[in-house]
């Protein structure tokens, strides 16, 4: 998966239209974007502009996700575009997203469930956060190749539900440290997208979001990333509270920890 680093700088603003200079180490391109109307225009005529047009879906998604208060003259940040990325496939929750870090490589792509590995260990996870008690809890089930189940659960202090979901995945991978092929089945898009889409970008741009801020939970993301080294990981999303047996069981055990703890 080839990625290219760019710099964007907002150089002018008129009536909610922001003129943005995008540059690499060879040339620059001028675009204009209205974050309220979501209108994007390309003005330059060069190879960089052609590349931006070819990856317009990624450019639009980046600009759409950028908070309105971070649109101001003088703002600048480094960002990354992925060559030939099938953005629609990555955003399709029915797809399984693969992270392959075997042989010191990094490759990420989306596949249909019918193309997924048949012989694979499975991690089912879910987590909860108890606002009044200010702690979270998670549970995960490890399903081996013979469909045997092992259940694990844990309380985690001062942590929200997304962070607890992340912690569950890390702990489960530690249990399966000697297993190469693993599928993580989760109702968390945070877990599904973090390693396959966000972290590779943060590593290249100095750990900045498109809003110019440091991402949350960097240390946990790096731990998650390290736990995936030399592994083939499939991320499968399931809808929470939708009668998915293993997900519902994990949810029940995570909630029980909250009820039982003082």
TALINRA-V354822 format. One record per residue. RES is the residue in one letter. SS is DSSP state (@ for helix, = for strand, . for the rest). PSI is psi in degrees with one decimal (NA if undefined). Layout:
res=RES ss=SS psi=PSI
res=RES ss=SS psi=PSI
//
This chain:
res=X ss=. psi=108.9
res=X ss=. psi=130.8
res=X ss== psi=148.3
res=X ss== psi=135.9
res=X ss== psi=135.2
res=X ss== psi=164.2
res=X ss== psi=134.3
res=X ss== psi=139.2
res=X ss== psi=129.1
res=X ss== psi=117.8
res=X ss== psi=-12.5
res=X ss== psi=157.3
res=X ss== psi=130.8
res=X ss== psi=120.2
res=X ss=. psi=49.4
res=X ss=. psi=7.2
res=X ss== psi=119.5
res=X ss== psi=122.7
res=X ss== psi=125.2
res=X ss== psi=128.8
res=X ss== psi=123.0
res=X ss== psi=130.6
res=X ss== psi=153.6
res=X ss=. psi=-160.0
res=X ss=. psi=5.3
res=X ss=. psi=-40.2
res=X ss=. psi=175.9
res=X ss== psi=161.2
res=X ss== psi=142.6
res=X ss== psi=127.7
res=X ss== psi=165.9
res=X ss== psi=136.6
res=X ss== psi=135.5
res=X ss== psi=107.4
res=X ss=. psi=-16.8
res=X ss=. psi=-46.1
res=X ss=. psi=-10.6
res=X ss=. psi=35.9
res=X ss== psi=132.5
res=X ss== psi=133.3
res=X ss== psi=140.2
res=X ss== psi=135.8
res=X ss=. psi=-31.7
res=X ss=. psi=164.2
res=X ss=. psi=85.8
res=X ss=. psi=-178.1
res=X ss=@ psi=-36.1
res=X ss=@ psi=-42.6
res=X ss=@ psi=-40.2
res=X ss=@ psi=-40.6
res=X ss=@ psi=-41.3
res=X ss=@ psi=-40.4
res=X ss=@ psi=-42.0
res=X ss=@ psi=-25.6
res=X ss=. psi=35.8
res=X ss=@ psi=-35.3
res=X ss=@ psi=-46.3
res=X ss=@ psi=-41.0
res=X ss=@ psi=-46.1
res=X ss=@ psi=-44.0
res=X ss=@ psi=-42.6
res=X ss=@ psi=-47.2
res=X ss=@ psi=-35.5
res=X ss=@ psi=-36.9
res=X ss=@ psi=-15.2
res=X ss=. psi=129.3
res=X ss=. psi=144.9
res=X ss=@ psi=-32.3
res=X ss=@ psi=-9.2
res=X ss=@ psi=6.7
res=X ss=. psi=102.0
res=X ss=. psi=152.2
res=X ss=. psi=130.9
res=X ss=. psi=-15.9
res=X ss=. psi=137.0
res=X ss== psi=150.0
res=X ss== psi=153.0
res=X ss== psi=141.4
res=X ss== psi=169.8
res=X ss== psi=138.3
res=X ss== psi=142.7
res=X ss== psi=127.5
res=X ss=. psi=130.6
res=X ss=. psi=32.6
res=X ss=. psi=131.5
res=X ss=. psi=83.0
res=X ss=@ psi=-40.1
res=X ss=@ psi=-39.3
res=X ss=@ psi=-41.9
res=X ss=@ psi=-32.4
res=X ss=@ psi=-9.8
res=X ss=. psi=110.6
res=X ss=. psi=-12.4
res=X ss=. psi=-19.1
res=X ss=. psi=153.5
res=X ss== psi=129.5
res=X ss== psi=128.3
res=X ss== psi=137.1
res=X ss== psi=113.9
res=X ss== psi=108.6
res=X ss=. psi=24.7
res=X ss=@ psi=152.1
res=X ss=@ psi=37.2
res=X ss=@ psi=24.2
res=X ss=. psi=170.3
res=X ss=. psi=118.9
res=X ss== psi=136.3
res=X ss== psi=134.6
res=X ss== psi=166.0
res=X ss== psi=140.0
res=X ss== psi=162.1
res=X ss=. psi=153.6
res=X ss=@ psi=-31.0
res=X ss=@ psi=-19.7
res=X ss=@ psi=1.3
res=X ss=. psi=165.1
res=X ss=. psi=136.5
res=X ss=. psi=-42.7
res=X ss=. psi=95.0
res=X ss=. psi=140.8
res=X ss== psi=144.7
res=X ss== psi=137.9
res=X ss== psi=116.6
res=X ss== psi=128.3
res=X ss== psi=156.1
res=X ss== psi=160.9
res=X ss== psi=162.4
res=X ss== psi=155.9
res=X ss== psi=132.6
res=X ss== psi=98.3
res=X ss=. psi=-46.1
res=X ss=. psi=-32.1
res=X ss=. psi=-11.7
res=X ss=. psi=42.0
res=X ss== psi=164.8
res=X ss== psi=177.0
res=X ss== psi=152.1
res=X ss== psi=161.7
res=X ss== psi=146.0
res=X ss== psi=149.0
res=X ss== psi=128.8
res=X ss== psi=122.3
res=X ss== psi=116.8
res=X ss=. psi=-175.4
res=X ss=. psi=-17.2
res=X ss=. psi=12.3
res=X ss=. psi=26.8
res=X ss=. psi=143.4
res=X ss== psi=140.4
res=X ss== psi=126.4
res=X ss== psi=136.2
res=X ss== psi=143.8
res=X ss== psi=155.0
res=X ss== psi=145.2
res=X ss== psi=141.4
res=X ss== psi=127.0
res=X ss== psi=149.3
res=X ss=. psi=52.3
res=X ss=. psi=138.9
res=X ss=. psi=178.5
res=X ss=@ psi=-40.2
res=X ss=@ psi=-42.5
res=X ss=@ psi=-36.8
res=X ss=@ psi=-38.1
res=X ss=@ psi=-42.0
res=X ss=@ psi=-43.3
res=X ss=@ psi=-38.0
res=X ss=@ psi=-44.2
res=X ss=@ psi=-40.5
res=X ss=@ psi=-47.7
res=X ss=@ psi=-38.2
res=X ss=@ psi=-39.7
res=X ss=@ psi=-30.7
res=X ss=@ psi=-38.1
res=X ss=@ psi=-36.4
res=X ss=. psi=33.9
res=X ss=. psi=-25.4
res=X ss=. psi=7.4
res=X ss=. psi=132.3
res=X ss=. psi=-46.1
res=X ss== psi=122.1
res=X ss== psi=140.9
res=X ss== psi=127.0
res=X ss== psi=118.5
res=X ss== psi=116.2
res=X ss== psi=155.2
res=X ss=. psi=11.8
res=X ss=. psi=112.8
res=X ss=@ psi=-27.4
res=X ss=@ psi=-46.9
res=X ss=@ psi=-41.5
res=X ss=@ psi=-39.5
res=X ss=@ psi=-23.8
res=X ss=@ psi=-53.9
res=X ss=@ psi=-31.8
res=X ss=@ psi=-24.7
res=X ss=@ psi=-44.2
res=X ss=@ psi=-51.4
res=X ss=@ psi=-40.9
res=X ss=@ psi=-35.4
res=X ss=@ psi=-45.9
res=X ss=@ psi=-38.1
res=X ss=@ psi=-34.5
res=X ss=@ psi=-33.2
res=X ss=@ psi=16.5
res=X ss=. psi=26.9
res=X ss=. psi=63.8
res=X ss=. psi=141.8
res=X ss=. psi=173.5
res=X ss=. psi=-14.8
res=X ss=. psi=2.4
res=X ss=. psi=14.5
res=X ss=. psi=159.8
res=X ss=. psi=132.8
res=X ss=. psi=153.8
res=X ss=. psi=151.9
res=X ss=. psi=36.7
res=X ss=@ psi=-45.0
res=X ss=@ psi=-38.3
res=X ss=@ psi=-39.0
res=X ss=@ psi=-40.3
res=X ss=@ psi=-36.1
res=X ss=@ psi=-41.7
res=X ss=@ psi=-46.0
res=X ss=@ psi=-45.4
res=X ss=@ psi=-38.7
res=X ss=@ psi=-19.2
res=X ss=. psi=-4.2
res=X ss=. psi=136.4
res=X ss=. psi=26.7
res=X ss=. psi=157.3
res=X ss== psi=115.1
res=X ss== psi=131.0
res=X ss== psi=133.0
res=X ss== psi=117.9
res=X ss== psi=125.3
res=X ss== psi=138.3
res=X ss=. psi=147.8
res=X ss=. psi=129.2
res=X ss=. psi=147.3
res=X ss=. psi=41.0
res=X ss=. psi=26.9
res=X ss=. psi=22.4
res=X ss=. psi=117.7
res=X ss=@ psi=-56.0
res=X ss=@ psi=-39.9
res=X ss=@ psi=-42.2
res=X ss=@ psi=-37.3
res=X ss=@ psi=-42.9
res=X ss=@ psi=-41.7
res=X ss=@ psi=-43.2
res=X ss=@ psi=-44.9
res=X ss=@ psi=-37.1
res=X ss=@ psi=-41.5
res=X ss=@ psi=-35.7
res=X ss=@ psi=-35.1
res=X ss=@ psi=-40.8
res=X ss=@ psi=-38.1
res=X ss=@ psi=-34.0
res=X ss=@ psi=-19.3
res=X ss=. psi=150.8
res=X ss=. psi=NA
//
